[in-house]
């Protein structure tokens, strides 16, 4: 076995204001957060042993599912319980400390209101707030970013620190990033939306764009150099075999029939281009595909409406019925136009 030296560079010198209490608020108690919470709880315990006042609050709206056991720090006995509450109870009993829990989504406005009661930047109270993110989605990251900005936090992520404040509020992003593929990317309009929603943070999301038109790729590379641009045909199996498996796919595919010189039997579906791209996205991305589709290629009238055909699958057009029959477990989130 080769010995490898773990580098701790870059390092930063930070002069912190004197405080009497530190409150750590961890958002997300899942794949990363469940294990992180155990370490933070031990930190709280040892801090208490040395006379320091450190509090821990866990925030997560989700419940423990059977598929979480093993990969996350939960047991079979905790299935069906809220992740934050279950973890907080277990750590409190194990270490003899009080770990608080919030079984709800993190909302920036609520945090700002609460934080304003915990400290006064120019007052006499000496409380430090540490906001720790262990989430894997951009919506939660956006709320945390709003909270951090509103409190003039020092934000640390990917070895970089940014601050406009007094050092009393800190925000740390420990969550997982995502690798998203934009199929039929055009010049990158959807890719832009994904990057913007994630605060243009490379540790939050990595985007790969696949586009057949070389002129679109040329323009896209100039507009979005942050994106990995690939000139290729999405119907080409060898293209996907040369790429990693993605977390999510997005697409605004062309309407009409499939136009390609490649054999598309590997897709497992022959029909309109939109649904064919959907079939590709479901294969190359583990969490499914978010896409824009013509109304006639969906099972609902428009995004956010009731199902167009109700429960009567026999009423589907032939191409849609075939698509659905081949994927009996397919879940449509028509509020956000997502197929998982």
Helices and strands as residue ranges (DSSP letters): E 21-27, H 33-49, E 53-59, G 66-68, G 76-78, H 83-95, E 99-102, H 108-118, E 127-133, H 138-150, E 154-157, E 160-163, E 169-173, E 178-183, H 189-197, E 205-211, H 214-223, E 228-231, H 237-241, E 248-251, G 265-267, H 273-284, E 289-291, G 295-297, G 313-315, H 318-325, E 332-333, E 338-339
